[in-house]
């Protein structure tokens, strides 16, 4: 288990985070400058926080109150840097062997050979980094981090320099790593889909703090606040007031729409007349041919056509309110239901409408 509680003050920015990781894969998601990379560097011993502790499987790596601060080489932490940071003058074999060069030669050779095989780069052992593609360099960087058999593997933006095709292959490689690497894994990403594909939990960072840390399904489908909702893809967020609470549903009055019903599976502590935000992901907005419950009149503002789907931006409003934009992502067959220049009816399925307490 990895346990972290650290605080570090910089001019205009304070990192203050606390979380634990227990035999799982944690994706750290958030905008640039939110403290994601700094957190990894504090865990690895490359950056020293002002106060706090880092414990790994019961071993204290850092405890500022007790004056403990183990150097990076003693922490059993593997780190894959965003730019890979391979030694340019060393071959692939030598890069992978660097962290275990103190071991007997036969043992080093066996470990390197095993990792070359697992990372599918067996044929690249004698090459220098400059003769490798970005994807190949990343595989070498992961192998080098794994060679000393760390207890935790940290990856900083591991896919940022890769094109789409190579990214897809690397997803498979890291999924394979998860099968033979039994320690914890943390990786930083800006990409929600990456975090969801590869992690079991997601921690959302904002301005040096964690605003939600939960199972990935809960972060995606039950964001804790508006900041998380926007980061995980809720393009449609509207303020409203709770008017009715039933056993399985809540009704929210949204000025631009009217009453919006949402299904709830648990008690989220709402009260009548409470101010809330309702949200729905654009891929869940549906078209209807006529009015009905949770169905609202709209006119098409603009559209952006993609390869398999089209982004539609509809304008909705009621008398006396400012028009509000609702985004819908519709497949090509569904797009045929949109009538340009005419009234369209948008249906918000109650099971996909979330309620966020303000």
PyMOL commands that set and color helices and strands:
alter all, ss='L'
color gray80, all
select helices_A, chain A and resi 36-44+72-74+92-100+105-118+122-124+129-131+134-147+164-180+192-198+216-221+226-231+282-284+332-335+350-352
alter helices_A, ss='H'
color red, helices_A
select strands_A, chain A and resi 2-10+13-21+25-30+51-56+59-63+68-69+77-80+152-156+184-189+201-206+209-215+236-245+249-254+258-263+275-280+285-288+295-305+309-316+324-331+344-348+354-357
alter strands_A, ss='S'
color yellow, strands_A
deselect
rebuild
show_as cartoon
